[in-house]
Amino acid sequence: MKIAIYCGGEIQLTNMHFDYYVGVDRGCLAVLAAQHPLHLAVGDFDSVTSAQLQQIKQAAQTLILAPSEKDDSDSELALKAVFARYPLAEVTLFGALGGRLDHSLVNLFLPSNPDLAPFMRQITLHDEQNMVCFYPAGEHWIEQDPTMHYIAFLAEGGRLAITQAKYELTPANYFPRKIYASNEFLDKPIRLEVDSGYAVVIQSRD
């Protein structure tokens, strides 16, 4: 099951196919503008007009109307609703980066929510320049997205080891950073080790 979640940020048209479309607050309008079915609409809808909300209510097959005062962001609520229905789904979020910085950071650290941590490998953030994936503690082999050139590694709660990349990070040359940016592939997968916590991996292009 491949699921697209449209958040409230800027969304580029994509030719990727999905089985199920979710709108988050204003992102519902982007789903409808792209002429996709609005299978699920989630949010407090504080960023749409009353007329737009009525349009969303009429189009949505299922609507989750959240209070404005809550512990989770609208994107977190949407992901929880999706995984409650489809626990094995592969989920791609569009419009989750850019715009308000706090919203972008919430989405960049989605596995920090304990309810979403078990699903981190099933979540991808995508925009015109970046693709973000999450990796739990352990060993991973990262394939290059053919549309991306650079790769960065963000350590959340642990130490990383990076090998078979242009710039390696090993116990012999380890130095602490929150993010190890501007690395590159060498025409083969990169080996990533995460000793604890999780890693945010960002593939990008200029």
N, C-alpha and C positions, 0 to 999 in steps of 0.2 A: 504494500500500500504506500503510494507516494503522495504526500500531502504538502500543499503550499499554504503558507500563512502570510497574508499581506498585512504588514504593519502600517503605521501612519506616516513613515518617511517617504522620500521620493522613490518611486518604483519604475525601473526600466522594463520595457516590454521584453518578454523572454519566449523562446520557442520550446522551452522545456514542457514536457507533458506531465500532468498530475491527475490523480484519481479523485482528489477531494480538495476543495478550496475553502479556506477559512479567512474571514476578515476580522481585523482587530481595530475597533473604533473606526477612525477615518479610513483605514485600509479597506473596509467594506466597499467604499465607493470605488476604489481602484479595481477590486474584483469585478464589480458590476460594469465599470468602464471598459474593462478588457473582455466583456461578454462571457465571463465564466459563471457557472452556477455558484451561488453563495450558499454552500452547504451548512456553514456554521458562522455566526456572527457573535463576537465576544467584545465586551468593553463597558465602560461607563458612559461612553459616547458624549464626552464633554467637549469634543473637538468638532462636532457636526451641528448643523442647524436642526431645528425641530422638523423642518420639511425633509431634510436629508435622513434624519432618523426614521421618519415615517416610511421613506423609500426603502431603507434598510430592513425595517420590520416586515414590509410587504414581500421583499425578495428573499429573505433568509428562510431556509428550511428549518433551521433551529437557531434560536436567539438566546444568548446568555447575557442578561442585563446586570452588570455589577454595580455596587455602590461606589461612589467617588472616593470614600474613605475606606481603604483596605490595605492589607499587608503586601499583596502581590501586585505587580504591574499587570497591565492588560495583556501583554505578550506572555507573561508567565501563566496567567489564567487560561489563555488560549492553549498553551502547550499542555497544561494539566488536563484540560477538557479533551484534547486530542488523544493523549496517551491513556486516559481513562477509557476511551472508546476503542482505540486501536494501539495497543501496547507495543506492537512490532513495527509500527509505521516508520518510514523514513521521512523526516520533516525538514522542509527548506523554508526559511524565513526571508522575505523580501521587505525592503523598507524598514529594516531594523537598525540600520546604521545611518549616521548623519542626523541633522536636526538637533534636538535638545541633547546635550552631552550626557545628562544623567540617564536618559532613556537608552542612549547608545551603550553606556557602560553596563546598565542592567542586562542588556542583551548580550554583551560581550562576556559577561560572567554568569550566564544562565545556570551552569552547573553548581554555582554557589548556593542555589536553592536546593535544599536536601530532597525535595520531592521530585526534582528534575534531574538530579545527579545520576540516578541509575540509567537514564535515557540519553546521556550526553553524546554517545557515539551515533545516535540516530538524528542529531540536530545539526543543521548547517545554516549559516547565515550567508546570504549572497547579495551583492550589489554589482554595479557596473565595473568596479575595480578590484573587488575583494571577495574571497571565499574563506569563511571561518569555520573551523571544525574543532572539536573538543576531544581530548584523549585522557583517560584515567591513568592511574599508576600502573606501570608495566612497560612492556616492550612493544613498539609499534613500527610498522613500515609505511611510510607516507608516499603515495604516488603523486606525481605532478599533474595538476590540471593543465591540459595543453594550452589553455587560454591565459595562463598566469606565468609570470617570470620569476618573481621574488617570493621568498618564504620567510616568515618570522615566527618566533617561538616565545610564548609568554608563560612564565612559570607561576602557578598559583598554588602556593603551599608546599613546594618541594624543590628539589634540584633536578636539572635536566642533563642528559648526555645526548649529544648530536653527532652522528658519524655518517660517513658516505655523503656528506654535503660539501660545498665549496669551503665553508668555514666550519671546522669541527670543534665541538666542546666536549672535552674528556676530563677525567680526574687529573690528568697531567697538566692541563692548561685552564682548568676551571676558574672562572671569575663570576662573582654574583651580579646578576642583573635581573630586573623585573621582566624585561623583554630583550630578546636577542634578535635584532632586526637585520634586514637586508641580506639574508643568506640566499643561496641559490642551489638548484639541483645540478647534478653531474650526470645527466642522462640515465639515471637509475633512481630507485626509491631511496629515500633518506631514512636511516634508522634513528628512532627517537626512544629514549628511555626516560621514564618519569618515576622518581623514587617514592613520591608521596603526593597527595593532592591531585591536581590535574594540570594539563597544559592546554593553552589556547594556541592553535596553529592557524596562521593567517597567510594564505597565498594571495599575491597581489600583482597588478600590472600598472605601469605608469599611464 
